[in-house]
């Protein structure tokens, strides 16, 4: 059973028939696109989560004590968790 669509099959056929060739500026384009991808990953994105009002109040209290917004505190906590820097006390 062929699981390729028409475009995918055309690309595979062209590859198998050695009709595809690497462009001379490939390395430059590759580096350019890698830089673009890295910058895109650095951009911030907004999310929406549901919290109990008690948890939100606690977050706001801790954020006030640290001198940051509660949104920034949540972002910092998530970042530390994802980087393996957040440990249980």
N, C-alpha and C positions, 0 to 999 in steps of 0.2 A: 504494500500500500504506500503510495507516494504522499508524504505529508507536507510537501513544499507547495507554496502558491506559485502562480505564474512568474512573478518577479524573482522569487528565490530560485526557481528552476532555471530561469534565463541566466542568472548569475552563476549558478553551478555549471551550467553548460559552457558558458564563456570561460570559466576557470579551467575546466577539464580540457577545453580546446585551445588552451594557452593564449586566449585572446586578451587577457587582462595584463596590464603592465604597470609597474610602479612608476609614479611620476617623479621627476627629478627633485622636486621640492618636498618630498615626502617627510623627511626628517624635520624640516622647518615647520611644516604643518602639524606634525605630530606634537612637537614641543609646544607650539602655539595652542593647540587644543588641550593639552595637558594643563597648561597654565590657566586656561579658561575654566577648566573643570575644577581645579584647586580653588580658584577665586569664588566660583559658584558655591562650593561647599562651605566657604567661610561666611557667606551671607547669612544673616539671621532670618528666621521664618517665624511667623506668628502661629501659635496653636491655641486651642481652646480645651480646657479640661473642667470636669465637674468635681468640686470638692465639697465636703460638708462645711457648713458655716463655722463650726468649731475649729476645724483644721485651718480654714482661711484666717480666722482670728489669730490662731497661734502663729501662722506664717507672718502675718502682719506685725505681730508683737516682736518676733525674732528679727524681722527685717528692720524694724524701727531701732532696735537695740544695736544692729550692725550698721545702721546709717545707709541702707539701700532700700529700693522698692521691693515689695514682696515678689514681683515678677522677676526681678534680677536675682533675688535669693533662690527662687525655684529654678531658674536657669543655671545658677551656680551649683546647686545641689545635684541636678540632673547631669551636668557636665562632669562633676567629680565622680558620680556613680558610674558613668559610662567610661571614664578613664581609669576606673579601678582605684580611685583615691578616696572613696567614701567607705568607711569601715564602721561596723557597729561598735558602740561603746561597751 
